[in-house]
């Protein structure tokens, strides 16, 4: 693959995402499709929601074009269409959820169906070994499916303050591209990661604090689905450590919070303000300051994922746990002065 192709993909998708998000912002404002603040919100003014309507199509077009322009023996444009069809179906369902609200059970069943559909496919989409042979046969794919469904939901749960989803998506996408390059994997994985990162950065222009628009479930759910698939592909290609390291902050924050709420007898599917990043906001740290700390941690995780792909697996895993533990500790105990939220 020529070095100019990733740059072209990044520039094209960033520009498309930037323009499309600005366009959909005007539509959402005109139609008064707003996220109104409540006692569980981290924002104080009604804000348009639904940027995923702009971002997900940008990613979908880029993935299909990349798979068509640079086909490989393990992945084709037809495979991309299958995955993206499932993602777009989840986006459509999530848009109805944004507008009218859906029963959490129906949302979960739809996500399980989409994941099961992809994992049941043959050829390049199926028959993978995701856990390095540690789990026998069918249990390997069942565990992969459960983790994928959890990742979709935690990605949605963690989209609670300005900028955090864009930064996380960009970091994971860039990390996947670098790991794929270092590990000698298909260049398509790198292009897919770059496309997701570029779309997130175009959205981030509008979503940085104070946000002019929110991603909405129409964006966070399919993004979690697509990034989860890419991470599982890394694991199936032998890069399980890198696949674990890249999203480790999101995994740690969401999982620990869910377990704590479950042990306290609370409904784990209800909206709340108990994530570590939300605790930091409630203690006075601004949205931008929290996201900058998440960004710094993610940059370290990207570097450690690349180190794991280069053979430094144990050291990278230990170091990544230290990085995320420190970030969670900092966010959970930060006692800065109250800052004016704008």
C-alpha positions in Angstrom: 0.0 0.0 0.0 1.4 3.4 -1.0 1.9 5.8 1.9 -0.3 8.4 0.2 -3.5 6.3 0.5 -3.8 6.5 4.3 -3.3 10.3 4.1 -5.9 10.6 1.4 -8.4 8.6 3.4 -7.7 10.6 6.5 -8.1 14.0 4.7 -11.2 12.9 2.8 -13.1 11.4 5.7 -12.1 14.3 8.1 -13.4 16.9 5.6 -16.6 14.9 4.9 -17.2 14.4 8.7 -16.5 18.1 9.5 -18.9 19.3 6.8 -21.6 16.7 7.3 -21.7 17.3 11.1 -22.0 21.0 10.5 -24.9 20.4 8.1 -26.8 18.0 10.4 -26.3 20.5 13.3 -28.4 23.0 11.4 -31.1 20.4 10.6 -31.3 19.2 14.2 -31.5 22.8 15.5 -34.3 23.6 13.0 -36.3 20.6 14.0 -35.6 21.1 17.8 -34.1 17.6 18.2 -32.3 18.5 21.4 -30.8 16.7 24.5 -32.4 18.6 27.4 -30.4 18.6 30.6 -31.7 16.7 33.7 -30.3 15.7 37.1 -28.0 13.0 35.5 -26.7 15.3 32.7 -23.3 16.9 32.5 -24.4 19.7 30.3 -26.5 22.7 31.3 -28.2 23.9 28.1 -30.4 22.0 25.5 -28.0 20.8 22.8 -28.7 19.2 19.4 -28.1 15.4 19.4 -27.7 13.1 16.4 -24.3 13.7 14.9 -24.0 10.0 14.3 -26.3 10.6 11.3 -23.4 12.4 9.7 -20.4 10.4 11.0 -21.5 6.8 10.5 -22.2 7.2 6.7 -18.8 8.8 6.3 -17.1 5.8 7.9 -19.3 3.4 5.9 -18.4 4.9 2.5 -14.7 5.0 3.4 -14.7 1.4 4.5 -16.4 0.2 1.4 -14.1 2.3 -0.8 -11.0 1.0 1.0 -12.1 -2.6 0.7 -12.8 -2.1 -3.0 -9.5 -0.3 -3.7 -7.3 -2.5 -1.6 -8.9 -5.9 -1.4 -7.1 -8.7 0.5 -7.4 -12.5 0.7 -9.0 -12.2 4.2 -11.4 -9.4 3.6 -13.5 -8.1 0.6 -15.9 -5.3 -0.2 -18.7 -7.8 0.3 -17.5 -8.5 3.8 -17.4 -4.7 4.5 -21.0 -4.4 3.2 -22.2 -7.2 5.6 -20.6 -5.6 8.6 -21.7 -2.1 7.7 -25.3 -3.2 7.0 -25.4 -4.5 10.6 -23.9 -1.3 11.9 -26.4 0.9 10.0 -29.3 -1.2 11.2 -28.1 -0.5 14.8 -27.8 3.1 13.9 -31.4 3.3 12.6 -32.7 1.6 15.7 -30.6 3.9 17.9 -32.0 6.9 16.1 -35.5 5.8 17.1 -34.2 5.4 20.6 -32.9 9.0 20.6 -36.2 10.3 19.4 -38.7 8.3 21.3 -36.9 6.0 23.7 -36.9 2.2 23.5 -37.1 -0.6 26.0 -33.5 -1.5 27.1 -34.3 -5.1 26.5 -35.2 -4.5 22.8 -32.0 -2.5 22.3 -29.9 -5.3 23.9 -31.6 -8.0 21.8 -30.9 -6.0 18.6 -27.2 -5.7 19.5 -27.0 -9.4 20.3 -28.6 -10.2 16.9 -26.2 -8.0 15.0 -23.2 -9.5 16.8 -24.4 -13.0 16.4 -25.1 -12.4 12.7 -21.5 -11.3 12.0 -19.9 -14.0 14.2 -22.0 -16.7 12.4 -20.7 -15.8 9.0 -18.3 -18.1 7.2 -15.0 -17.2 5.5 -13.2 -14.1 6.6 -15.9 -13.0 9.0 -16.1 -16.3 11.0 -14.2 -19.3 12.2 -11.8 -17.1 14.2 -9.8 -17.9 17.3 -10.1 -14.8 19.5 -8.5 -16.0 22.7 -5.3 -17.5 21.5 -6.6 -21.1 22.0 -7.3 -20.6 25.7 -11.0 -21.4 25.2 -12.3 -24.5 23.4 -14.3 -24.3 20.2 -17.7 -22.8 20.7 -16.8 -21.1 23.9 -14.3 -18.9 22.1 -16.9 -17.4 19.8 -19.5 -17.1 22.7 -17.0 -15.2 24.8 -16.1 -13.0 21.9 -19.8 -12.2 21.3 -20.4 -11.3 25.0 -17.4 -9.0 25.1 -18.4 -7.4 21.8 -22.0 -6.7 23.1 -20.5 -5.3 26.4 -18.2 -3.1 24.4 -21.1 -1.7 22.4 -22.9 -0.8 25.6 -19.9 0.6 27.5 -19.0 2.8 24.5 -22.5 4.2 24.7 -22.4 4.6 28.5 -19.1 6.4 28.4 -20.3 9.1 26.0 -21.3 11.5 28.8 -19.2 14.6 28.5 -18.1 16.9 25.6 -15.2 15.5 23.6 -14.7 12.1 25.3 -16.2 9.9 22.5 -14.3 11.7 19.8 -11.0 11.4 21.6 -11.5 7.7 22.4 -12.6 6.8 18.9 -9.6 8.7 17.4 -7.2 7.0 19.8 -8.5 3.5 19.2 -8.6 4.1 15.4 -5.1 5.4 15.2 -3.9 2.7 17.5 -5.4 0.0 15.4 -3.7 1.4 12.3 -0.3 1.5 14.0 -0.6 -2.0 15.5 -1.7 -3.4 12.1 1.4 -1.8 10.5 3.9 -3.0 13.1 2.4 -6.5 13.2 2.3 -6.8 9.5 -1.5 -7.3 9.3 -3.7 -6.5 6.4 -3.5 -2.8 5.4 -7.3 -2.7 5.4 -7.4 -2.8 9.2 -5.2 0.3 9.2 -7.4 2.1 6.6 -10.5 1.2 8.6 -8.9 2.5 11.8 -7.8 5.7 10.1 -11.2 6.3 8.6 -12.9 5.9 12.1 -10.3 8.3 13.6 -10.7 10.9 10.9 -14.5 10.9 11.2 -14.2 11.3 15.0 -11.8 14.2 14.6 -14.2 15.9 12.2 -17.0 15.5 14.8 -14.7 16.6 17.6 -14.4 20.0 16.0 -18.1 20.5 16.9 -18.2 18.5 20.1 -15.2 20.0 22.0 -16.3 21.8 25.1 -18.6 23.6 25.0 -20.2 21.2 22.6 -22.5 22.5 19.8 -23.8 19.0 19.1 -23.8 15.5 20.7 -23.1 12.2 19.1 -26.4 10.5 20.2 -27.0 6.8 20.4 -27.3 6.9 16.6 -23.5 7.5 16.7 -22.2 5.8 19.8 -23.9 2.4 19.4 -22.7 1.8 15.8 -19.3 3.2 16.6 -19.0 0.8 19.5 -20.1 -2.0 17.1 -17.5 -1.2 14.5 -14.6 -0.5 16.8 -15.4 -3.7 18.8 -15.2 -5.7 15.5 -11.9 -4.1 14.7 -10.5 -4.9 18.1 -11.7 -8.5 17.9 -10.0 -8.8 14.5 -6.7 -7.7 16.1 -7.2 -10.4 18.7 -8.0 -13.0 16.1 -4.8 -12.0 14.3 -2.7 -12.7 17.3 -2.6 -9.2 18.7 -4.9 -9.9 21.7 -2.7 -7.8 24.1 -2.9 -4.7 21.8 -6.7 -5.2 21.4 -7.0 -5.2 25.2 -4.7 -2.2 25.8 -6.2 0.2 23.3 -9.7 0.5 24.9 -8.5 -0.2 28.5 -9.6 3.1 30.0 -13.1 2.8 28.7 -13.2 -0.9 29.8 -11.9 -0.1 33.3 -14.1 2.9 33.9 -17.3 1.3 32.6 -16.8 -2.1 34.1 -15.8 -1.0 37.6 -18.7 1.5 37.6 -21.2 -1.2 36.5 -19.9 -3.7 39.1 -20.2 -1.1 41.9 -23.7 -0.1 40.9 -24.7 -3.8 40.7 -23.3 -4.6 44.1 -25.2 -1.5 45.5 -28.5 -2.9 44.1 -28.9 -0.2 41.5 -30.3 -0.7 38.0 -27.1 -0.9 35.9 -28.9 0.1 32.7 -30.2 3.4 34.0 -28.5 6.7 33.2 -26.3 8.0 36.1 -23.3 10.2 37.0 -21.1 7.7 38.7 -18.4 7.0 36.1 -15.0 8.2 37.1 -14.9 11.0 34.5 -18.3 12.2 35.8 -17.0 12.2 39.4 -14.2 14.5 38.2 -16.7 16.8 36.6 -18.9 16.9 39.8 -15.8 17.8 41.8 -15.0 20.8 39.7 -12.8 19.6 36.8 -14.0 21.0 33.4 -15.0 18.8 30.5 -12.0 19.9 28.5 -9.6 19.2 31.4 -11.0 15.7 31.9 -10.8 14.9 28.2 -7.2 16.2 28.0 -6.3 13.7 30.8 -8.1 10.9 29.0 -6.2 11.9 25.8 -2.8 11.8 27.5 -3.6 8.4 28.9 -4.8 7.1 25.5 -1.6 8.3 23.8 0.3 6.2 26.4 -2.0 3.3 25.7 -1.5 3.6 21.9 2.3 3.5 22.4 2.0 0.5 24.8 -0.2 -1.3 22.3 2.4 -0.8 19.6 5.0 -2.1 22.0 2.9 -5.2 22.6 2.7 -5.7 18.9 6.4 -5.4 18.7 6.9 -8.2 21.2 7.0 -6.4 24.6 3.7 -8.0 25.6 4.1 -8.4 29.4 5.7 -5.1 30.0 3.1 -3.3 27.9 0.2 -5.0 29.7 1.6 -4.2 33.1 2.3 -0.6 32.1 -1.1 -0.1 30.6 -2.8 -1.3 33.9 -0.6 1.3 35.8 -1.6 4.1 33.3 -5.3 3.4 33.6 -5.2 2.8 37.4 -3.6 6.2 37.8 -6.1 7.9 35.5 -9.1 6.3 37.4 -7.5 7.3 40.8 -6.9 10.9 39.6 -10.5 11.3 38.2 -12.1 9.6 41.2 -10.3 11.7 43.9 -9.7 15.0 42.1 -10.6 17.9 44.5 -10.0 20.9 42.3 -11.9 24.2 42.8 -15.3 24.5 41.3 -15.0 25.8 37.7 -17.6 27.7 35.8 -19.2 25.4 33.2 -19.7 27.1 29.9 
